Amino acid sequence: MMPAPTGTVTISIMGREYQISCPPEEEEKLRKSARYLVQQMELTKSRGASLAFEKIAVITALNLAVDLLETNQNATTSENASLQEIKQLEKKIDAALLASRQIEI
């Protein structure tokens, strides 16, 4: 299987342009991600008096990493809770089936 063709996309982030290699089918996702990043960087910039670009980028990256970790933790917690509920339902079903079998005998 041949690798997907990769094009180059120009992304502008706070006045700086970056050439990013990207398959054509991923271009819109890349552009949407860049817009989100710029929004978050602008938010970081608005909170700090006169932060350098690199510092804005690092603080924004850390904030996004915290958000991602919290989202993953919440998903894991939710998944664990769902698994516990499923186990409780399985126990109830098993008990109901056992009671039903005892009535038949």
MARZAPA-231172 format. One record per atom (N, C-alpha, C): residue number from 0; residue in three letters; atom name; x, y negated, z. Coordinates in nm, 3 decimals. Example, Ala and Ser with C-alpha at 12.3 -4.5 7.8 and 13.67 -1.06 7.14 Angstrom:
REM residues 2
> 0;ALA;N;1.319;0.569;0.780
> 0;ALA;CA;1.230;0.450;0.780
> 0;ALA;C;1.320;0.330;0.780
> 1;SER;N;1.285;0.225;0.708
> 1;SER;CA;1.367;0.106;0.714
> 1;SER;C;1.290;-0.003;0.787
//
This chain:
REM residues 105
> 0;MET;N;0.084;0.116;0.000
> 0;MET;CA;0.000;0.000;0.000
> 0;MET;C;0.090;-0.124;0.000
> 1;MET;N;0.059;-0.216;-0.088
> 1;MET;CA;0.138;-0.339;-0.097
> 1;MET;C;0.092;-0.439;0.008
> 2;PRO;N;0.187;-0.515;0.064
> 2;PRO;CA;0.147;-0.616;0.162
> 2;PRO;C;0.061;-0.723;0.095
> 3;ALA;N;-0.028;-0.782;0.176
> 3;ALA;CA;-0.115;-0.887;0.125
> 3;ALA;C;-0.031;-1.007;0.083
> 4;PRO;N;-0.069;-1.072;-0.028
> 4;PRO;CA;0.006;-1.190;-0.069
> 4;PRO;C;-0.004;-1.299;0.037
> 5;THR;N;0.105;-1.368;0.055
> 5;THR;CA;0.109;-1.474;0.156
> 5;THR;C;0.134;-1.606;0.088
> 6;GLY;N;0.051;-1.704;0.123
> 6;GLY;CA;0.070;-1.838;0.072
> 6;GLY;C;0.126;-1.926;0.182
> 7;THR;N;0.145;-2.051;0.149
> 7;THR;CA;0.194;-2.146;0.246
> 7;THR;C;0.087;-2.251;0.268
> 8;VAL;N;0.059;-2.277;0.394
> 8;VAL;CA;-0.042;-2.374;0.431
> 8;VAL;C;0.027;-2.487;0.508
> 9;THR;N;-0.009;-2.610;0.475
> 9;THR;CA;0.046;-2.724;0.548
> 9;THR;C;-0.052;-2.764;0.657
> 10;ILE;N;-0.003;-2.765;0.779
> 10;ILE;CA;-0.084;-2.799;0.896
> 10;ILE;C;-0.026;-2.927;0.956
> 11;SER;N;-0.113;-3.021;0.988
> 11;SER;CA;-0.070;-3.144;1.052
> 11;SER;C;-0.112;-3.142;1.198
> 12;ILE;N;-0.014;-3.158;1.286
> 12;ILE;CA;-0.041;-3.159;1.430
> 12;ILE;C;0.017;-3.288;1.487
> 13;MET;N;-0.072;-3.375;1.526
> 13;MET;CA;-0.036;-3.503;1.586
> 13;MET;C;0.070;-3.577;1.503
> 14;GLY;N;0.043;-3.587;1.373
> 14;GLY;CA;0.130;-3.664;1.285
> 14;GLY;C;0.251;-3.589;1.233
> 15;ARG;N;0.268;-3.466;1.273
> 15;ARG;CA;0.381;-3.385;1.224
> 15;ARG;C;0.326;-3.273;1.137
> 16;GLU;N;0.392;-3.253;1.024
> 16;GLU;CA;0.346;-3.149;0.932
> 16;GLU;C;0.432;-3.025;0.944
> 17;TYR;N;0.363;-2.911;0.934
> 17;TYR;CA;0.429;-2.780;0.944
> 17;TYR;C;0.384;-2.694;0.828
> 18;GLN;N;0.480;-2.626;0.766
> 18;GLN;CA;0.451;-2.530;0.660
> 18;GLN;C;0.439;-2.393;0.726
> 19;ILE;N;0.323;-2.331;0.714
> 19;ILE;CA;0.298;-2.202;0.778
> 19;ILE;C;0.267;-2.098;0.671
> 20;SER;N;0.336;-1.985;0.677
> 20;SER;CA;0.304;-1.874;0.587
> 20;SER;C;0.176;-1.809;0.636
> 21;CYS;N;0.086;-1.785;0.542
> 21;CYS;CA;-0.046;-1.734;0.581
> 21;CYS;C;-0.113;-1.667;0.463
> 22;PRO;N;-0.169;-1.546;0.483
> 22;PRO;CA;-0.246;-1.484;0.375
> 22;PRO;C;-0.368;-1.571;0.344
> 23;PRO;N;-0.408;-1.578;0.219
> 23;PRO;CA;-0.521;-1.664;0.181
> 23;PRO;C;-0.649;-1.638;0.263
> 24;GLU;N;-0.676;-1.513;0.295
> 24;GLU;CA;-0.799;-1.482;0.369
> 24;GLU;C;-0.794;-1.528;0.515
> 25;GLU;N;-0.676;-1.566;0.563
> 25;GLU;CA;-0.660;-1.614;0.701
> 25;GLU;C;-0.648;-1.766;0.709
> 26;GLU;N;-0.648;-1.833;0.596
> 26;GLU;CA;-0.622;-1.977;0.595
> 26;GLU;C;-0.725;-2.056;0.676
> 27;GLU;N;-0.852;-2.028;0.660
> 27;GLU;CA;-0.954;-2.104;0.734
> 27;GLU;C;-0.939;-2.084;0.884
> 28;LYS;N;-0.908;-1.961;0.926
> 28;LYS;CA;-0.886;-1.934;1.068
> 28;LYS;C;-0.766;-2.013;1.120
> 29;LEU;N;-0.660;-2.019;1.041
> 29;LEU;CA;-0.542;-2.095;1.079
> 29;LEU;C;-0.575;-2.243;1.092
> 30;ARG;N;-0.649;-2.296;0.996
> 30;ARG;CA;-0.685;-2.439;1.000
> 30;ARG;C;-0.775;-2.469;1.121
> 31;LYS;N;-0.869;-2.380;1.148
> 31;LYS;CA;-0.957;-2.399;1.264
> 31;LYS;C;-0.875;-2.395;1.393
> 32;SER;N;-0.780;-2.303;1.402
> 32;SER;CA;-0.693;-2.294;1.519
> 32;SER;C;-0.611;-2.420;1.535
> 33;ALA;N;-0.561;-2.473;1.425
> 33;ALA;CA;-0.481;-2.596;1.430
> 33;ALA;C;-0.566;-2.713;1.478
> 34;ARG;N;-0.690;-2.722;1.430
> 34;ARG;CA;-0.780;-2.830;1.475
> 34;ARG;C;-0.805;-2.819;1.624
> 35;TYR;N;-0.827;-2.698;1.672
> 35;TYR;CA;-0.849;-2.677;1.815
> 35;TYR;C;-0.725;-2.717;1.895
> 36;LEU;N;-0.607;-2.678;1.846
> 36;LEU;CA;-0.482;-2.713;1.912
> 36;LEU;C;-0.466;-2.864;1.920
> 37;VAL;N;-0.494;-2.933;1.811
> 37;VAL;CA;-0.482;-3.079;1.810
> 37;VAL;C;-0.578;-3.140;1.912
> 38;GLN;N;-0.700;-3.090;1.919
> 38;GLN;CA;-0.796;-3.141;2.018
> 38;GLN;C;-0.742;-3.124;2.159
> 39;GLN;N;-0.687;-3.007;2.187
> 39;GLN;CA;-0.635;-2.979;2.320
> 39;GLN;C;-0.512;-3.065;2.350
> 40;MET;N;-0.428;-3.085;2.249
> 40;MET;CA;-0.309;-3.169;2.268
> 40;MET;C;-0.349;-3.314;2.291
> 41;GLU;N;-0.451;-3.361;2.219
> 41;GLU;CA;-0.500;-3.498;2.240
> 41;GLU;C;-0.556;-3.514;2.381
> 42;LEU;N;-0.624;-3.410;2.430
> 42;LEU;CA;-0.676;-3.412;2.567
> 42;LEU;C;-0.560;-3.420;2.667
> 43;THR;N;-0.456;-3.339;2.646
> 43;THR;CA;-0.339;-3.344;2.733
> 43;THR;C;-0.274;-3.481;2.728
> 44;LYS;N;-0.261;-3.536;2.607
> 44;LYS;CA;-0.200;-3.668;2.589
> 44;LYS;C;-0.279;-3.775;2.663
> 45;SER;N;-0.412;-3.765;2.660
> 45;SER;CA;-0.496;-3.866;2.725
> 45;SER;C;-0.483;-3.862;2.877
> 46;ARG;N;-0.440;-3.751;2.931
> 46;ARG;CA;-0.425;-3.736;3.077
> 46;ARG;C;-0.290;-3.786;3.126
> 47;GLY;N;-0.190;-3.789;3.039
> 47;GLY;CA;-0.057;-3.832;3.079
> 47;GLY;C;-0.025;-3.966;3.015
> 48;ALA;N;0.043;-4.049;3.087
> 48;ALA;CA;0.071;-4.185;3.040
> 48;ALA;C;0.141;-4.185;2.904
> 49;SER;N;0.266;-4.151;2.901
> 49;SER;CA;0.339;-4.153;2.774
> 49;SER;C;0.428;-4.030;2.765
> 50;LEU;N;0.365;-3.917;2.747
> 50;LEU;CA;0.439;-3.791;2.738
> 50;LEU;C;0.498;-3.775;2.598
> 51;ALA;N;0.616;-3.716;2.592
> 51;ALA;CA;0.679;-3.685;2.464
> 51;ALA;C;0.601;-3.572;2.397
> 52;PHE;N;0.612;-3.567;2.265
> 52;PHE;CA;0.541;-3.465;2.187
> 52;PHE;C;0.568;-3.325;2.240
> 53;GLU;N;0.694;-3.293;2.264
> 53;GLU;CA;0.730;-3.159;2.310
> 53;GLU;C;0.665;-3.127;2.444
> 54;LYS;N;0.661;-3.224;2.533
> 54;LYS;CA;0.601;-3.201;2.664
> 54;LYS;C;0.449;-3.180;2.649
> 55;ILE;N;0.386;-3.258;2.562
> 55;ILE;CA;0.243;-3.240;2.534
> 55;ILE;C;0.219;-3.099;2.482
> 56;ALA;N;0.306;-3.054;2.390
> 56;ALA;CA;0.291;-2.920;2.331
> 56;ALA;C;0.306;-2.811;2.436
> 57;VAL;N;0.406;-2.825;2.524
> 57;VAL;CA;0.430;-2.723;2.626
> 57;VAL;C;0.316;-2.720;2.728
> 58;ILE;N;0.273;-2.836;2.775
> 58;ILE;CA;0.164;-2.841;2.873
> 58;ILE;C;0.036;-2.784;2.812
> 59;THR;N;0.009;-2.819;2.687
> 59;THR;CA;-0.109;-2.765;2.619
> 59;THR;C;-0.099;-2.614;2.605
> 60;ALA;N;0.018;-2.565;2.566
> 60;ALA;CA;0.038;-2.419;2.553
> 60;ALA;C;0.014;-2.349;2.687
> 61;LEU;N;0.065;-2.407;2.794
> 61;LEU;CA;0.043;-2.348;2.927
> 61;LEU;C;-0.105;-2.349;2.964
> 62;ASN;N;-0.174;-2.459;2.937
> 62;ASN;CA;-0.317;-2.466;2.966
> 62;ASN;C;-0.394;-2.361;2.887
> 63;LEU;N;-0.360;-2.346;2.759
> 63;LEU;CA;-0.428;-2.246;2.676
> 63;LEU;C;-0.396;-2.104;2.725
> 64;ALA;N;-0.272;-2.082;2.769
> 64;ALA;CA;-0.235;-1.950;2.822
> 64;ALA;C;-0.314;-1.919;2.949
> 65;VAL;N;-0.330;-2.018;3.037
> 65;VAL;CA;-0.410;-1.999;3.158
> 65;VAL;C;-0.554;-1.964;3.121
> 66;ASP;N;-0.610;-2.039;3.026
> 66;ASP;CA;-0.748;-2.011;2.982
> 66;ASP;C;-0.760;-1.870;2.926
> 67;LEU;N;-0.663;-1.829;2.846
> 67;LEU;CA;-0.665;-1.695;2.786
> 67;LEU;C;-0.656;-1.587;2.893
> 68;LEU;N;-0.566;-1.605;2.989
> 68;LEU;CA;-0.551;-1.507;3.096
> 68;LEU;C;-0.679;-1.499;3.181
> 69;GLU;N;-0.740;-1.613;3.211
> 69;GLU;CA;-0.865;-1.613;3.287
> 69;GLU;C;-0.976;-1.543;3.209
> 70;THR;N;-0.983;-1.570;3.079
> 70;THR;CA;-1.084;-1.505;2.995
> 70;THR;C;-1.063;-1.354;2.994
> 71;ASN;N;-0.938;-1.311;2.979
> 71;ASN;CA;-0.908;-1.168;2.979
> 71;ASN;C;-0.941;-1.105;3.114
> 72;GLN;N;-0.909;-1.176;3.223
> 72;GLN;CA;-0.939;-1.124;3.356
> 72;GLN;C;-1.090;-1.112;3.376
> 73;ASN;N;-1.164;-1.215;3.333
> 73;ASN;CA;-1.310;-1.211;3.345
> 73;ASN;C;-1.369;-1.097;3.263
> 74;ALA;N;-1.314;-1.076;3.144
> 74;ALA;CA;-1.363;-0.966;3.059
> 74;ALA;C;-1.335;-0.832;3.125
> 75;THR;N;-1.217;-0.817;3.184
> 75;THR;CA;-1.181;-0.692;3.252
> 75;THR;C;-1.272;-0.670;3.372
> 76;THR;N;-1.295;-0.775;3.449
> 76;THR;CA;-1.382;-0.765;3.566
> 76;THR;C;-1.524;-0.726;3.523
> 77;SER;N;-1.572;-0.789;3.417
> 77;SER;CA;-1.705;-0.759;3.366
> 77;SER;C;-1.713;-0.615;3.315
> 78;GLU;N;-1.608;-0.572;3.246
> 78;GLU;CA;-1.603;-0.435;3.196
> 78;GLU;C;-1.604;-0.335;3.311
> 79;ASN;N;-1.526;-0.363;3.415
> 79;ASN;CA;-1.522;-0.274;3.531
> 79;ASN;C;-1.658;-0.267;3.600
> 80;ALA;N;-1.724;-0.382;3.612
> 80;ALA;CA;-1.857;-0.385;3.673
> 80;ALA;C;-1.955;-0.304;3.589
> 81;SER;N;-1.946;-0.317;3.458
> 81;SER;CA;-2.035;-0.241;3.369
> 81;SER;C;-2.009;-0.092;3.382
> 82;LEU;N;-1.883;-0.053;3.391
> 82;LEU;CA;-1.851;0.089;3.406
> 82;LEU;C;-1.906;0.144;3.537
> 83;GLN;N;-1.899;0.063;3.643
> 83;GLN;CA;-1.956;0.106;3.772
> 83;GLN;C;-2.107;0.124;3.762
> 84;GLU;N;-2.173;0.030;3.692
> 84;GLU;CA;-2.318;0.042;3.673
> 84;GLU;C;-2.352;0.167;3.592
> 85;ILE;N;-2.273;0.195;3.490
> 85;ILE;CA;-2.296;0.315;3.408
> 85;ILE;C;-2.279;0.440;3.493
> 86;LYS;N;-2.177;0.443;3.577
> 86;LYS;CA;-2.156;0.559;3.664
> 86;LYS;C;-2.275;0.578;3.758
> 87;GLN;N;-2.327;0.467;3.813
> 87;GLN;CA;-2.443;0.477;3.902
> 87;GLN;C;-2.565;0.529;3.827
> 88;LEU;N;-2.584;0.482;3.703
> 88;LEU;CA;-2.696;0.531;3.622
> 88;LEU;C;-2.679;0.679;3.589
> 89;GLU;N;-2.556;0.720;3.559
> 89;GLU;CA;-2.530;0.862;3.532
> 89;GLU;C;-2.565;0.947;3.653
> 90;LYS;N;-2.528;0.899;3.772
> 90;LYS;CA;-2.561;0.973;3.894
> 90;LYS;C;-2.712;0.984;3.912
> 91;LYS;N;-2.785;0.876;3.886
> 91;LYS;CA;-2.931;0.878;3.899
> 91;LYS;C;-2.993;0.974;3.797
> 92;ILE;N;-2.940;0.971;3.676
> 92;ILE;CA;-2.991;1.062;3.572
> 92;ILE;C;-2.963;1.206;3.610
> 93;ASP;N;-2.841;1.234;3.656
> 93;ASP;CA;-2.805;1.370;3.698
> 93;ASP;C;-2.896;1.417;3.812
> 94;ALA;N;-2.922;1.327;3.907
> 94;ALA;CA;-3.009;1.364;4.021
> 94;ALA;C;-3.150;1.390;3.972
> 95;ALA;N;-3.199;1.307;3.880
> 95;ALA;CA;-3.334;1.326;3.828
> 95;ALA;C;-3.344;1.457;3.749
> 96;LEU;N;-3.242;1.489;3.669
> 96;LEU;CA;-3.242;1.614;3.593
> 96;LEU;C;-3.237;1.734;3.687
> 97;LEU;N;-3.155;1.723;3.792
> 97;LEU;CA;-3.145;1.833;3.888
> 97;LEU;C;-3.279;1.853;3.959
> 98;ALA;N;-3.342;1.745;3.999
> 98;ALA;CA;-3.474;1.755;4.065
> 98;ALA;C;-3.575;1.814;3.970
> 99;SER;N;-3.568;1.776;3.843
> 99;SER;CA;-3.662;1.829;3.743
> 99;SER;C;-3.641;1.979;3.724
> 100;ARG;N;-3.517;2.024;3.721
> 100;ARG;CA;-3.488;2.165;3.706
> 100;ARG;C;-3.536;2.246;3.827
> 101;GLN;N;-3.522;2.188;3.945
> 101;GLN;CA;-3.565;2.257;4.067
> 101;GLN;C;-3.718;2.274;4.068
> 102;ILE;N;-3.788;2.176;4.013
> 102;ILE;CA;-3.935;2.186;4.007
> 102;ILE;C;-3.975;2.297;3.911
> 103;GLU;N;-3.901;2.314;3.800
> 103;GLU;CA;-3.933;2.417;3.702
> 103;GLU;C;-3.911;2.557;3.757
> 104;ILE;N;-3.814;2.573;3.844
> 104;ILE;CA;-3.782;2.705;3.897
> 104;ILE;C;-3.879;2.743;3.999
//
